[in-house]
Amino acid sequence: MTSPTDVLAAVPYLVGFHPNASLIVVGLARGQAKMVARWSLPFPPGTLDGMSLLFDREGITEIVVVGYGPGDLVTPAVDEARRLAAKHGVHVGEALRAHEGRYWSYICDLTTCCPAEGTPYDLTTSQIAAEATVRGLVALPNREALERTLAPVTGPVRMAMRRATAEAIADFQRRIMSATDLTDFTEQFIAEALARVRSALETHSAGGRLTDTEAAKLGLDLAIMRVRDEAWTLMDDSHALLWKDLTRRLEPRFTPPAASLLAMASWRSGNSVQATIALERALTTDPSYSMANLLMHALQNLLSPTLLQDRLPTPAELDKTMGPISAQWLLPLINLLDEEDDPPPPLE
């Protein structure tokens, strides 16, 4: 990036969409981008304090700051970012405000290149967009467009999943009602559920997609913490496609586990924006869902997913920690069966 226009052309591809009313901070170490963070504007004082640890952890030596919106909205946030950088000896390579096709630099005060009325810019004149596209990066029009990529499916697909879910629930209820020993039933169901998790991961790794019946059954399975944690311990960046598919297809009450797993996979791969949107989906359905709350805390405090590297338990360690299988393990699932989802959205 050799100019303000290059910076402004790169940001949408770094965050996945064209920002509005936002502050973006790109952290660099030896000229290479090590972190990209975005905040909605306005935000309260102290919001950026989490960057302090990030500067040290990632060895950040320089930042580029870009604010989107009118001056009264952007300037206080940019000033806070610059103060924090100065406090930690981090160089501010550029600090820009972009609004309605013009940009202003907080670093340059020469009227010959940075006039008071702002400098018009055209993102199509930068090679950045072309290079980003070649590398497979996408910049959606806005955050709402990115949110729609994780929105629940509608129309015939939703109706088919609703039928498949009803059938999966009826099958589970029939089996548990006919069980003579709940512990034996639980052991058998957990074994089948763990096998379905591994089978689903293999199917998606091979480029396949779960049927409605398979997806509905897995949605029920993931309500059980031990089953969800199996998927967590086996986590790989490539698993995001499976969890994204389930986040969109599952009935809302069964969404939080899949959305949290999507957030985990997205966070690991550096896609914190998708991770945040996935967690918002989970917490909208269940504000108390602990895994989603823990991951949201990590994202809001700019923690690195490398903190979990080699720290996730193995399935065997999960078994040891959780102890013998008990019928109580099924309670989260049983409780969900009594809930009702909202009517399906209209056909599109």
N, C-alpha and C positions, 0 to 999 in steps of 0.2 A: 504494500500500500504506500503510494508515493505522494498522495494528495488528499485533501479533505473529501473530495468526491469519491476517491477509492475507499476511504473509510466508510462513508455513507452507503456505498454500494455493497460493501462486505457485511455490514451489520445484519441486514435482513437474513442473509444466509447463515450467519453464525447463531442467530436465535430462532430461525425457522419461519419467521414472518416479518412483515414490515411493521415496525413498532409505531405506536402513537401514545402520547402522554406517558413516556417511559424514560428511564435512565438506564443506559448501557455502559458497563465498564468492561473493557478488554484488558486483561493482564498479560504482560509479556515477560519472558525471560530469555535473554540473549537473542532478542528479535523474533522469538517464536511465541505464538499465542498459547498460554497455559490455562487460562480461564476466561469465561465470558459469563457475566451476571447481568440480570435485568430486574428492575424494580418498577412497579407502576407508580405514577405520580398523581397527586402529591403523596409524600410519606412523612411520618413524624421524625423529629431529630433523633439521631442515634441509630437509625435503621441500617446504616452502612457499617456499623462497628464490627460486624462479623468479618469484614474484609481484612482486619488487622491480622488475625491468625492465618488467613489465606495468603497474605503477602509472604509471611515467613515460611509457611509450609510448602508453597509452590516456588519459592525463590523469585518472586516477582520483582523486577527491577524497573519496570516502566508500565504505565497504564495509558490507555486511550479512553476518554470519556465522551459520550454522546448523549445529549438530552433531546427529546422530541416534544415540541409544544411551544406555547408562548413563553416569553421571558420570565413573567412572574411565577410560572409553574416550574420552569427548568432551572433557573439560575440558583435558587437556594440548594437544590440537590447537587448541582455541579460544584458549587462552592464547598459543600460538605465532603464530596469525594476528593477535591483538591487538598483540603485541609488534612484529611486522613492520610493522603499520600505523602504530603510534606512531613507529617509527624513521623512517618516510618521511613523517610529517606527514599521514597519511590518517585521516580521522575514522571511527570505528566507530559507525555509526548504530544498530545493534542487534546483539546477540550472543545467540543462543538455543541451548538444548539441548531437544530434543524426544524423548520416550520414553513409550511406552505410553499415548498419549492426553493427555499433559500436557507443558507446556513450562516452562522456567526461563529467566530472563534474567540474563546476566552483567553487564548494564549497570545494571539497576534493583535496588536492595536495599531497597525499601519493602515491608514485609510486607502493607500494605493492598492492593497490586495484584500483588505477586509473592511469595506465601507460600512458605515453605520446602518445603512438600509439592508445590509446582508448581501450575500453573493448567490446569484442563481446557480443551480446545479442540475445536471441531467445525468441520471445514473446510467443511461444507455451509452454514454461516452466512455465509461470505464470498462476495462477488460475483465474486471473482477467478476461481474455477473456471468460472462461467458465461461470463464474458468471454473466458477462454482458449479454451473450447470453441467459441464463436462465431468466434474468430479461427483456428480449425482446429488448435489445439494439442492434443496428446494426452499424458496421463500414465498410463503403464502401471503395473501393480501393483508391479513391482520390476525390477531390472536383468536378472534372468534372463528375464523376459517380453520385454524389449527384445532380448536375445540371440537369443531364439527367432525374432524377425522376420528374422534373418539366417541362421538354421540351414539346413542342407542340406535340400532337398525330399526327401520319402520316398514310399513306395508306388509306384503306377503311373507317376507323373511321373519318379521316380528311375530306374525300370527303362527307361522310354522314352529318357531321356537317356543311360543306360549303353549302350543299343543304338546310338543316334545317334553317340556318341563312338567306339564300336568301328568303326562304318562309316567315320567321318572318318579314324581312324587307318589303317584298311586302305587307304583311297583314297590317303592321303599316301604310305604305304609302297609301294604299287603304282607310283605316279608317280615316286618318287625312284629306285626300283630299275630302272625302265625308262629313266631319263634317261641320255643319252649325254654330256652336259656338265653337271656339277654347278653351275657358275657360272651358266650360262644357266637351268637349272631354278630356282636360288635367286632370280634376278632376276624370273622369271615368277611364282614363288610369293609373293614379297614384294609385287609389284604387285597380285596378286589379294587378298592379305591386307589391304593398306592400303585397297583398294576396299571390302572387307567391313567394315572398321571404320567408314568413312564412311557406308556404307549402313545399318549397324546404328544409328548415331546418328540418321540421318534417319528411320528407321522408328520409333524410340522418340519422337523429337520430334513425329512426326505422330500419336502415340497408339497405335502398333502394338506388336507383340511378336514377337521372333524365334521361328521354328520351332525344333524340337529340332535339326534338321540344321544350320540357320544358327548356333544357339548353340554346338553342338559344334565346328563348324569355326572359329568365332571363338575358342573356348577354346584350340584348337591355335595359332591365329595369335598370340595374345597372349603365348605363351611366348617369342616372338622379341622381343628388346628393342626393335628399331627399330619394330616394329608397335605394341607397347605404348606406346612413347613418342609415336607419332602420336596416340593417344587422349589422352595426357597434354597434348600441346601444344594440342589442340583443346578442352581441358576447359571445360565450362560447368556451372554448378550443376545445371541440368536433367538432366544426364547421369547423375545419381545413380541414377535409376530403372533405367536399363539395367544399370549395374554391380551394383546390388543384385540384380536378377533373375539375372544370370550368377553372382554369388557364391553364390546359393542353388542354381542348377541344374547348374553345372559339376561334373564329377567332381573329388574333392578335390585330386588332383595338379595340376589345371589352374586351381585357385582363386586362388592368390596374386596374379597380375596383376590380375584383375578386382576382388578384394577391396581391393587397394591403390588402384586407380582409384576405387572407391567411397569409400574413406577420403579421398582427395584431394577429390572432389566434395563430400563431407559436411563436411569441414573448411572448405572455401571458403564454404559456406553457413552456417557457424556451428554445425553439428551435430557437435561434437567427441565426444560420447558415441557416436554411431553410427560415427564415424570410428575411434574406439578399438576398438570391438567388431569392426569390419571388419579392422583390423590384427591383432587377436588371432587371427582366423580365418586370415589369411595366414601369420602366424608360427607357428601351431600346425602347419600343413602344412609350411612351409619356414622354420625359424628363421633361416636365413642370407639370406633374400630381401632384397636391399639397399634397394629402394624402400620396402618396409614398415618396415624398421628406421629409415630416414631420417625417414619421416613420424612414426613413433612417438616418435623423439627430439624432433621439433618439437612434438608435442602434450604430451609430458611436461615440456617446458621452456616451455610456454605461449606459444609463438611464434604470431604472427598470420599468417594466410594472405595478408594484404596485402603481406607481404615478397616474395611471388612475383609480385605484380602487375607486368605488363609485363616480366617477366624470363624467362618461359618461351620457349624457342627456337621458331622457326617450323619447319614441316616441311622447308623448304629449308635452314635452318641445321642441322637434324639430319643431313641428307644430307651437308652439307659437313663436319661434325664427325666423322661415322662413316666417311667415305671410301667407296671403291667397295664395292659389294655383294660379299660373299664367302660361300662355302659354309659357312664357320665360323659364320655367323650362325644357322644351323639347328641347331647342336649342342644348345642348351638344350632345344629341342623334341624332338630325337632322343633325348636322354637320358631325357626323361619317358616316351617310348613304351615303354621297357623296364620301367618301374615298374608296380606293380599297386595298384589301390585296394582299400580294405577292402570286405568284402561289404556289399551295400546294407542299410540299416536295415529293420526289419520293417514290414510294411504297417500303415497307420494307418486 
